[in-house]
Amino acid sequence: MTVSKIRTEPHAQGEIEVFRLANAAGAYVDVCNIGAGVTAVVVPDREGRMADVALGYRDYADYVGDGACFGKTPGRFANRIAGGRFTLDGKEYRLAVNNGPNHLHGGPTGFANRLWQGETTGDGVAFTRTSPDGEEGYPGTLTARIAYTWDDDCCLTVLFEAACDAPTIVNLTNHSYWNLAGENAGSVLGHELRLHASRWLPTDETLIPTGELAGVAGTPMDFRTSKPLGRDIRADFPALRYGKGYDNCWAVDDWRADEETTVAELYDPKSGRRLSVRSTQPGVQVYTGNWLAGSPLSKSGRPYADYDGVAIECQGFPDAPNRPDFPSAELRPGEAYRRTIRFRFDVR
């Protein structure tokens, strides 16, 4: 395993840094200090041909302020908070409203659009950032660390850690978009997805959960058996109408706090590449890239179209700060926030 810094370039916030983690077979991952994000994952297909399966941009500066949040770490709270407000210990906090009537991914700047401090760790790369009290409306100073490791089995492990000096909320995930045929291959609606989830979270038309955990049986939300992403995406079903495709959270079966479990499997029949996902998180948001058109140019220099990638975001439940029956998003001084996601790539 080799870990090296492969690029630096100036930016208004400081210096953009890109690191590469390469294994013995020549498969590699690039990570960047913009939003502590993933900018490339190059792995072989069933014929041994390498391709980059993570969507991204030709120009690194485009990762700052992109609406799609390609590859990055949104925060402090990934996903939506209803009305941009929540109450903690009897006090109401108001956040930016940046997605219809709601707060999304930590606000207009959040964690995803800031430069983190990066360093090599021997077997990987770690990014750290301290978010001051009141940033984007969140209470307490929060120090976060995102660590990436890559191994000879083509498994990318992401470790999320955080600590605070006052009660706050936190929900961190990785927001990579995958196209297992290659980042320049077009639609992923032929990819096959399986979810280890028999319940999902219905939402209102602004994608805020109603509080119900509904069974997937008999609905387009049923991925318990692998099926193409595009099979039911045009179905006349409220969730699919609201988001112009899938943009929903599923409750992971057999989830227990701090225990890692199988979450998802994504497969591309054409290339033979398969992505298996495991995590300690209670939920998984699947977003089929329904609004990717208009994003900055791809690494290959072409415009992205809707449905060119799929995000599989292991995370806490959306709007958890306003739902005491959901797994808690609260973090208090002396407590340690620690979550993992493992993305393993192979072929069949």
Protein Blocks (a to p, Z undefined) as FASTA:
>chain_A
ZZddfbdcddfklpadddddddfkopacdddfehpiafbdcdddfkopacdfbdcdfblk
lmgopaklgoiacdfbgcjdehhiaceehiacddddfehjbceehijnlmmlcccdddde
hjaccddddddehiahiacjddddddddddfkopacdddddddfbdcddddddfbdcdfk
bjklopaklpccddddfbdcdddfkopaehiacdfehpaklckbgcdfklmmmpccfklm
mnopacdddddehiaehiacdfbdcddfknopacddddfbfbdcddehlalgopacdfko
pacdehiaccddddddehklmmmkbccfbdcehiacddddddddddZZ
